[in-house]
Amino acid sequence: MAAISFFGDLLQTISDRGRDLIGIGRGDLASKANAHELIKLCEDLISRRGEASGVALARLILERYASLARAERLVFLQGIATVFGADHEAVDDAIAAYRRDPTRAALGVLHEAAEPRSQELIRRLNLARNGTLALVRMREDLFVLRKDLRGSEADPDLVDAVDSLDSDFEHLFASWFNRGFLVLRHIDWTTPAHILEKIIRYEAVHEIAGWDELRRRIEPTDRRCFAFFHPALQDEPLIFVEVALTDGIAPAIAPILAHGREPLPTRAATTAIFYSISNCQKGLAGVTFGNFLIKQVVEDLAREIPSLKTFVTLSPVPGFSAWLDRERRSDSPQGLTRDDVEALRAIDEPGWHADKAKSDAVKKVMIPAAAAYFLRAKNERGKPLDPVARFHLGNGARLERLNFLGDVSPKGLGQSRGLMVNYLYDLSAIEKNHETYANLGTVAASSSVSRELRTNLPPIRAVALAEA
């Protein structure tokens, strides 16, 4: 961390000297600017060759961008998307030159011509101190712009340009945040408070209701939390996972989060349950961290605690309720029979899950419906509808168990009608499962899950990605 601080101080010195070179006073840094003036500064930034002046200008642009109102920031991003694309004439000339003489040099010229200028702009903005975090936040604003455009009758060329700018961010972030730069840190009660506060804030699966609850999740001997960090975002976790050490596979979340439970001695633990995985930086959407995180934590825990033999998740099913409701409303349900639709009327009644007779009747049809949802319902790309399923199956996990009423919290009942699932990370089968899923779309599932799938259902239609 000392080396990183030194580098940051060095950038600051370069920036201060560069500010003098381009005539920026300290008061200018705090002054307001509008989106169009910032776009002109960006043109100036990518035309400069001096590093000191470039660092200073990058800092000025990012600080003025941060001072803009949301609407002005979106105007700026729209302008960058339309003005800083590739030079199409240069691309045409480079293509023609390569066809005449297909050498490596000609190919290099073509590659350089085809790259949008926005990529070079993003690289140069990253020269500023804390530039990486500022760019991550900028991409969060870009998501807002994309959503606004898709909800309007915007010019298709503009939509395409904004999508292209987002692809530029994702392309560069994938390089800047590759696994080689990530640092795994164990989060415990001695972790600095400002980082613990962010763990509370970023928890996306099971809300942490304050410091006492956080302590129950990370301090006991049978609980662990791990997070990935990046040197450019020292105190900002990228993703974290919460782990419960148990003596068996848990089918429900309530016992794991229960107050006043008795911690299990570490030596008695046979199972590590990954019960919450939270991405922390919205601006890094599309950049993969989770697969590396889980696999490294599995390796580290297996080395630390030799008694651990089973590594599973206890996962939500965020797409199940929406899919189930679509099938129930359909004139020709494909994941359910007509009798199933009738039996599932009970889930529309408040408190149905607490009524044993109702819940027993629902379970008889919901578990087979869940098997159909995971094993047969696919999106247009031939992958499972559920985003959490795509994540774990893509990592090489196996769908191990379907847990009826695994989460009866309001959120759990709302997004999945209480359903939770276990995905098993079998170290001996991860690579095989990953390959068959990636190449064939095959869902690795245990025999207990496969047996729940009815054989008399008609083929299930592919669901459009927008629906899924």
C-alpha positions as CSV (number, residue, x, y, z in Angstrom):
1,M,0.0,0.0,0.0
2,A,3.0,2.4,0.7
3,A,4.1,1.9,-3.0
4,I,0.6,2.7,-4.2
5,S,0.5,5.9,-2.0
6,F,3.9,6.9,-3.3
7,F,2.6,6.5,-6.9
8,G,-0.5,8.5,-6.2
9,D,1.7,11.3,-4.7
10,L,3.9,11.2,-7.8
11,L,0.8,11.6,-10.0
12,Q,-0.3,14.5,-7.9
13,T,3.1,16.2,-8.3
14,I,3.0,15.6,-12.1
15,S,-0.6,17.0,-12.1
16,D,0.4,20.1,-10.2
17,R,3.3,20.8,-12.5
18,G,1.1,20.1,-15.6
19,R,-1.5,22.5,-14.3
20,D,1.0,25.3,-14.5
21,L,2.0,24.2,-18.0
22,I,-1.5,24.5,-19.3
23,G,-2.4,27.6,-17.3
24,I,-4.9,26.1,-14.9
25,G,-5.1,27.8,-11.6
26,R,-6.2,26.2,-8.4
27,G,-9.5,28.1,-8.6
28,D,-10.1,26.7,-12.0
29,L,-10.3,23.2,-10.6
30,A,-13.2,24.0,-8.5
31,S,-15.0,26.1,-11.1
32,K,-18.1,24.9,-12.8
33,A,-18.3,23.8,-16.5
34,N,-21.0,22.7,-18.8
35,A,-21.0,19.4,-20.8
36,H,-20.0,21.0,-24.1
37,E,-17.0,22.8,-22.5
38,L,-15.9,19.5,-21.0
39,I,-16.1,17.7,-24.4
40,K,-13.8,20.4,-25.8
41,L,-11.4,19.7,-23.0
42,C,-11.5,16.0,-23.8
43,E,-10.6,16.8,-27.5
44,D,-7.6,18.8,-26.0
45,L,-6.7,15.9,-23.8
46,I,-6.3,13.3,-26.5
47,S,-4.4,15.6,-28.8
48,R,-1.7,16.3,-26.2
49,R,1.6,14.5,-26.0
50,G,3.0,15.9,-22.8
51,E,2.4,13.6,-19.8
52,A,2.4,16.3,-17.1
53,S,-0.1,18.4,-18.9
54,G,-2.2,15.3,-19.7
55,V,-2.5,14.3,-16.1
56,A,-3.5,17.8,-15.1
57,L,-6.1,18.0,-17.8
58,A,-7.5,14.6,-17.0
59,R,-7.9,15.7,-13.3
60,L,-9.6,18.9,-14.4
61,I,-12.1,17.0,-16.6
62,L,-13.0,14.4,-14.0
63,E,-13.4,17.0,-11.2
64,R,-15.6,19.2,-13.3
65,Y,-17.6,16.2,-14.5
66,A,-18.2,15.2,-10.8
67,S,-19.5,18.8,-10.2
68,L,-22.1,18.5,-13.0
69,A,-25.8,17.9,-12.3
70,R,-27.0,14.4,-13.4
71,A,-28.7,15.8,-16.5
72,E,-25.5,17.6,-17.6
73,R,-23.4,14.4,-17.0
74,L,-25.8,12.5,-19.4
75,V,-25.4,15.2,-22.0
76,F,-21.6,14.9,-21.7
77,L,-21.7,11.1,-22.1
78,Q,-24.0,11.4,-25.1
79,G,-21.6,13.8,-26.7
80,I,-18.6,11.6,-26.0
81,A,-20.4,8.6,-27.5
82,T,-21.2,10.5,-30.7
83,V,-18.0,12.6,-31.1
84,F,-15.3,10.1,-30.1
85,G,-16.2,7.1,-32.2
86,A,-13.9,5.6,-34.8
87,D,-12.8,7.5,-37.9
88,H,-14.8,5.7,-40.6
89,E,-12.8,7.2,-43.5
90,A,-9.6,6.1,-41.9
91,V,-11.1,2.6,-41.3
92,D,-12.1,2.4,-45.0
93,D,-8.6,3.5,-46.1
94,A,-6.9,1.0,-43.8
95,I,-9.1,-1.9,-45.0
96,A,-8.3,-1.0,-48.6
97,A,-4.5,-0.8,-47.8
98,Y,-4.7,-4.2,-46.0
99,R,-6.4,-5.8,-49.0
100,R,-3.7,-4.5,-51.3
101,D,-0.9,-5.6,-49.0
102,P,-2.0,-7.9,-46.1
103,T,1.1,-7.4,-43.9
104,R,1.3,-7.2,-40.2
105,A,2.1,-3.5,-40.5
106,A,-1.1,-2.9,-42.5
107,L,-3.1,-4.9,-40.0
108,G,-1.7,-2.8,-37.2
109,V,-2.8,0.4,-39.0
110,L,-6.2,-1.1,-39.5
111,H,-6.4,-2.1,-35.8
112,E,-5.5,1.5,-34.7
113,A,-8.0,3.0,-37.1
114,A,-10.8,0.8,-36.0
115,E,-10.4,1.6,-32.3
116,P,-12.8,4.3,-31.2
117,R,-11.2,7.5,-29.9
118,S,-13.2,7.1,-26.8
119,Q,-11.0,4.2,-25.7
120,E,-7.9,6.5,-25.8
121,L,-9.9,9.2,-24.0
122,I,-10.8,6.7,-21.2
123,R,-7.1,5.6,-20.9
124,R,-6.0,9.2,-20.6
125,L,-8.6,10.1,-18.0
126,N,-7.3,7.2,-16.0
127,L,-4.0,9.1,-15.6
128,A,-5.6,11.3,-13.0
129,R,-5.3,10.4,-9.3
130,N,-8.3,8.3,-8.4
131,G,-9.1,8.3,-12.0
132,T,-10.1,4.6,-12.1
133,L,-12.8,5.0,-9.4
134,A,-14.1,8.2,-11.1
135,L,-14.4,6.2,-14.4
136,V,-16.2,3.4,-12.7
137,R,-18.7,6.0,-11.3
138,M,-18.9,7.5,-14.8
139,R,-20.0,4.2,-16.2
140,E,-22.8,4.0,-13.6
141,D,-24.1,7.3,-15.2
142,L,-23.8,5.7,-18.6
143,F,-26.1,2.9,-17.5
144,V,-28.7,5.6,-16.6
145,L,-28.3,7.1,-20.1
146,R,-28.7,3.7,-21.8
147,K,-31.9,3.1,-19.8
148,D,-33.3,6.5,-20.7
149,L,-32.6,6.0,-24.4
150,R,-34.1,2.6,-24.5
151,G,-37.3,3.9,-22.8
152,S,-37.7,6.6,-25.5
153,E,-37.9,6.9,-29.3
154,A,-34.2,7.8,-29.6
155,D,-32.3,7.8,-32.8
156,P,-31.0,4.2,-33.4
157,D,-27.6,5.6,-34.3
158,L,-27.4,7.4,-31.0
159,V,-28.4,4.2,-29.1
160,D,-25.7,2.3,-31.0
161,A,-23.1,5.0,-30.2
162,V,-23.9,4.9,-26.5
163,D,-23.9,1.1,-26.5
164,S,-20.5,1.2,-28.2
165,L,-19.1,3.6,-25.5
166,D,-20.3,1.2,-22.8
167,S,-18.5,-1.6,-24.7
168,D,-15.3,0.5,-24.6
169,F,-15.6,0.9,-20.8
170,E,-16.2,-2.8,-20.4
171,H,-13.3,-3.8,-22.6
172,L,-10.8,-1.6,-20.8
173,F,-12.1,-2.5,-17.3
174,A,-11.8,-6.2,-18.2
175,S,-8.0,-5.5,-18.7
176,W,-7.5,-3.2,-15.7
177,F,-9.4,-5.5,-13.3
178,N,-8.1,-8.9,-14.5
179,R,-7.4,-11.6,-11.9
180,G,-3.7,-10.8,-11.8
181,F,-4.4,-7.4,-10.1
182,L,-7.0,-8.6,-7.6
183,V,-6.1,-9.0,-3.9
184,L,-8.1,-11.4,-1.7
185,R,-8.6,-10.1,1.9
186,H,-10.2,-11.8,4.8
187,I,-12.9,-9.5,6.3
188,D,-13.2,-9.9,10.1
189,W,-14.0,-7.7,13.1
190,T,-10.5,-6.2,13.0
191,T,-11.0,-4.9,9.5
192,P,-11.0,-1.0,9.4
193,A,-14.5,0.3,10.2
194,H,-14.8,2.3,6.9
195,I,-14.5,-1.0,5.0
196,L,-16.9,-2.8,7.3
197,E,-19.4,0.0,6.7
198,K,-19.2,-0.7,3.0
199,I,-19.8,-4.4,3.5
200,I,-23.0,-3.5,5.3
201,R,-24.0,-1.0,2.5
202,Y,-23.1,-3.3,-0.4
203,E,-24.7,-6.5,0.9
204,A,-27.2,-7.4,-1.9
205,V,-28.6,-10.8,-0.9
206,H,-29.5,-10.8,2.8
207,E,-29.6,-7.3,4.2
208,I,-27.3,-6.6,7.2
209,A,-29.3,-4.6,9.7
210,G,-26.5,-2.8,11.4
211,W,-23.2,-3.4,13.2
212,D,-24.5,-6.1,15.6
213,E,-25.7,-8.2,12.7
214,L,-22.5,-7.7,10.8
215,R,-20.5,-8.9,13.8
216,R,-22.6,-12.1,14.0
217,R,-21.7,-12.8,10.4
218,I,-18.0,-12.3,10.5
219,E,-16.7,-12.7,14.1
220,P,-17.7,-16.3,15.2
221,T,-15.3,-19.1,14.5
222,D,-17.7,-20.8,12.1
223,R,-18.2,-17.7,9.9
224,R,-16.0,-16.2,7.2
225,C,-16.1,-13.3,4.8
226,F,-13.7,-12.7,1.9
227,A,-13.5,-9.8,-0.5
228,F,-11.5,-8.9,-3.7
229,F,-9.8,-5.5,-3.8
230,H,-7.9,-3.7,-6.5
231,P,-4.8,-1.5,-6.0
232,A,-6.5,1.4,-7.7
233,L,-9.5,1.2,-5.4
234,Q,-7.8,0.4,-2.2
235,D,-10.7,0.8,0.2
236,E,-13.5,-0.2,-2.2
237,P,-14.4,-3.9,-2.2
238,L,-15.2,-5.2,-5.6
239,I,-17.1,-8.3,-4.6
240,F,-17.4,-10.3,-1.3
241,V,-18.7,-13.6,-0.2
242,E,-20.0,-14.7,3.2
243,V,-19.4,-18.3,4.3
244,A,-21.0,-20.4,7.0
245,L,-19.0,-23.5,8.3
246,T,-21.5,-26.2,9.2
247,D,-21.7,-30.0,9.7
248,G,-24.1,-30.5,6.7
249,I,-25.8,-28.9,3.7
250,A,-28.3,-26.3,5.0
251,P,-31.6,-26.1,3.2
252,A,-32.7,-22.7,4.6
253,I,-31.2,-19.4,5.4
254,A,-32.9,-18.6,8.7
255,P,-30.7,-21.0,10.8
256,I,-27.6,-19.5,9.3
257,L,-28.6,-16.0,10.2
258,A,-30.3,-16.8,13.5
259,H,-29.6,-14.7,16.6
260,G,-28.2,-16.4,19.6
261,R,-27.1,-19.6,17.9
262,E,-24.2,-21.6,19.3
263,P,-21.1,-21.4,17.0
264,L,-19.8,-24.7,15.7
265,P,-16.2,-25.6,16.6
266,T,-14.0,-25.3,13.5
267,R,-12.7,-28.8,13.8
268,A,-16.3,-30.1,13.6
269,A,-17.1,-28.3,10.3
270,T,-17.5,-30.6,7.3
271,T,-19.3,-28.1,4.9
272,A,-18.6,-24.6,3.7
273,I,-21.8,-22.8,2.6
274,F,-21.5,-19.7,0.4
275,Y,-24.7,-18.0,1.4
276,S,-24.2,-14.5,0.0
277,I,-22.2,-13.1,-2.9
278,S,-22.4,-9.4,-3.5
279,N,-21.0,-7.3,-6.3
280,C,-20.1,-3.9,-4.9
281,Q,-19.3,-1.7,-8.0
282,K,-22.2,-1.3,-10.4
283,G,-19.9,0.4,-12.9
284,L,-18.0,-2.9,-13.3
285,A,-21.0,-4.9,-14.5
286,G,-19.8,-7.4,-17.1
287,V,-16.4,-7.8,-15.6
288,T,-16.1,-11.3,-14.0
289,F,-14.9,-11.6,-10.4
290,G,-17.2,-14.1,-8.8
291,N,-15.8,-17.3,-10.4
292,F,-12.3,-16.4,-9.3
293,L,-13.4,-15.4,-5.8
294,I,-15.3,-18.7,-5.1
295,K,-12.6,-20.9,-6.5
296,Q,-9.9,-19.2,-4.5
297,V,-11.9,-19.2,-1.3
298,V,-12.6,-22.9,-1.8
299,E,-8.9,-23.6,-2.2
300,D,-8.0,-21.4,0.8
301,L,-10.6,-22.9,3.1
302,A,-9.7,-26.5,2.1
303,R,-6.1,-25.7,3.0
304,E,-7.0,-24.0,6.3
305,I,-9.6,-26.6,7.5
306,P,-8.8,-30.1,6.3
307,S,-12.1,-31.4,7.7
308,L,-14.1,-29.5,5.1
309,K,-15.2,-31.9,2.4
310,T,-18.2,-30.2,0.9
311,F,-18.5,-26.8,-0.7
312,V,-21.9,-25.6,-1.6
313,T,-23.9,-22.4,-2.0
314,L,-27.3,-21.6,-0.5
315,S,-28.6,-19.4,-3.3
316,P,-31.6,-17.3,-4.1
317,V,-33.6,-17.9,-7.2
318,P,-34.4,-14.3,-8.4
319,G,-36.1,-15.2,-11.6
320,F,-38.4,-18.0,-10.4
321,S,-41.4,-16.0,-9.2
322,A,-41.6,-14.0,-12.4
323,W,-41.4,-17.2,-14.6
324,L,-43.9,-19.0,-12.4
325,D,-46.4,-16.2,-12.7
326,R,-45.9,-16.0,-16.5
327,E,-46.7,-19.7,-16.8
328,R,-49.7,-19.4,-14.5
329,R,-51.2,-16.6,-16.6
330,S,-50.4,-18.3,-19.9
331,D,-53.3,-19.8,-22.0
332,S,-50.9,-22.7,-22.7
333,P,-48.5,-23.1,-19.7
334,Q,-45.5,-25.1,-20.7
335,G,-43.8,-25.6,-17.4
336,L,-47.0,-26.5,-15.5
337,T,-50.0,-28.6,-16.0
338,R,-53.5,-27.2,-15.6
339,D,-53.8,-28.9,-12.3
340,D,-50.6,-27.3,-11.2
341,V,-52.0,-23.9,-12.0
342,E,-55.0,-24.5,-9.9
343,A,-53.0,-25.8,-7.0
344,L,-50.7,-22.8,-7.1
345,R,-53.6,-20.4,-6.5
346,A,-52.8,-20.8,-2.8
347,I,-49.5,-18.8,-3.1
348,D,-51.6,-15.7,-3.8
349,E,-53.0,-15.8,-0.3
350,P,-51.1,-13.9,2.4
351,G,-49.4,-16.2,4.9
352,W,-49.8,-19.3,2.7
353,H,-46.4,-20.6,3.7
354,A,-47.3,-20.7,7.4
355,D,-50.3,-22.9,6.7
356,K,-49.1,-26.5,6.7
357,A,-51.9,-27.9,4.6
358,K,-51.5,-25.2,2.0
359,S,-47.7,-25.4,1.9
360,D,-47.7,-29.2,1.6
361,A,-50.1,-29.0,-1.3
362,V,-48.0,-26.2,-3.0
363,K,-44.8,-28.1,-2.5
364,K,-46.1,-31.1,-4.5
365,V,-46.3,-28.9,-7.6
366,M,-43.7,-26.2,-7.0
367,I,-40.7,-28.5,-6.7
368,P,-41.4,-30.2,-10.1
369,A,-42.1,-26.8,-11.5
370,A,-38.7,-25.6,-10.2
371,A,-37.0,-28.6,-11.8
372,A,-38.5,-27.6,-15.1
373,Y,-37.4,-24.0,-14.6
374,F,-33.8,-25.0,-14.0
375,L,-33.5,-28.0,-16.4
376,R,-35.7,-27.0,-19.4
377,A,-36.6,-23.3,-19.4
378,K,-33.9,-21.5,-21.5
379,N,-33.4,-18.0,-22.9
380,E,-32.7,-17.2,-26.5
381,R,-29.0,-18.1,-26.1
382,G,-29.9,-21.6,-24.8
383,K,-28.9,-20.8,-21.2
384,P,-31.0,-21.1,-18.0
385,L,-33.3,-18.2,-17.3
386,D,-32.1,-17.6,-13.8
387,P,-29.0,-15.3,-13.5
388,V,-27.7,-16.9,-10.4
389,A,-28.0,-20.3,-12.0
390,R,-26.1,-19.1,-15.1
391,F,-23.3,-17.8,-12.8
392,H,-22.8,-20.9,-10.7
393,L,-23.3,-23.4,-13.5
394,G,-20.9,-21.4,-15.7
395,N,-18.4,-21.8,-12.9
396,G,-18.7,-25.5,-13.1
397,A,-21.0,-26.1,-10.1
398,R,-23.8,-28.7,-10.0
399,L,-27.4,-28.0,-9.1
400,E,-27.6,-30.1,-6.0
401,R,-30.9,-29.5,-4.1
402,L,-34.1,-27.6,-4.5
403,N,-35.2,-26.2,-1.1
404,F,-38.9,-25.5,-0.6
405,L,-39.4,-22.5,1.7
406,G,-35.7,-22.0,2.1
407,D,-36.2,-18.2,2.5
408,V,-39.5,-17.0,3.9
409,S,-38.5,-13.4,4.3
410,P,-40.6,-10.9,2.4
411,K,-37.9,-10.6,-0.2
412,G,-37.5,-14.4,-0.5
413,L,-41.2,-15.0,-0.9
414,G,-41.4,-12.1,-3.4
415,Q,-38.6,-13.1,-5.8
416,S,-38.8,-16.9,-5.6
417,R,-41.9,-17.9,-3.6
418,G,-39.5,-19.0,-0.8
419,L,-37.4,-21.3,-3.0
420,M,-33.7,-21.6,-2.5
421,V,-31.2,-24.0,-4.1
422,N,-27.8,-25.5,-3.3
423,Y,-25.1,-25.5,-6.0
424,L,-22.3,-28.0,-5.3
425,Y,-18.7,-27.1,-6.1
426,D,-17.1,-30.6,-6.5
427,L,-13.4,-29.9,-7.1
428,S,-13.0,-33.1,-9.2
429,A,-15.9,-32.2,-11.5
430,I,-15.7,-28.4,-11.9
431,E,-13.8,-28.3,-15.2
432,K,-16.0,-31.0,-16.8
433,N,-19.2,-29.3,-15.7
434,H,-18.0,-26.0,-17.0
435,E,-17.0,-27.3,-20.4
436,T,-20.3,-29.1,-21.0
437,Y,-22.3,-26.1,-19.8
438,A,-20.3,-23.7,-22.0
439,N,-20.2,-25.8,-25.1
440,L,-23.6,-27.6,-24.9
441,G,-25.7,-25.6,-22.4
442,T,-26.0,-28.8,-20.3
443,V,-27.1,-28.2,-16.7
444,A,-25.2,-30.4,-14.3
445,A,-27.8,-31.6,-11.8
446,S,-27.9,-34.2,-9.1
447,S,-30.1,-37.3,-9.5
448,S,-32.5,-35.9,-6.7
449,V,-33.1,-32.8,-8.8
450,S,-33.4,-34.7,-12.1
451,R,-36.0,-37.1,-10.6
452,E,-38.3,-34.2,-9.8
453,L,-38.6,-33.3,-13.5
454,R,-41.9,-34.5,-15.0
455,T,-41.6,-36.3,-18.4
456,N,-45.1,-35.4,-19.6
457,L,-44.6,-31.7,-20.1
458,P,-44.5,-30.2,-23.6
459,P,-41.3,-28.5,-24.8
460,I,-40.8,-25.2,-23.1
461,R,-40.4,-22.2,-25.4
462,A,-37.3,-20.0,-25.2
463,V,-37.8,-16.8,-23.3
464,A,-36.6,-13.5,-24.8
465,L,-33.6,-12.0,-22.9
466,A,-35.6,-8.9,-22.0
467,E,-38.2,-11.1,-20.3
468,A,-35.6,-13.3,-18.6
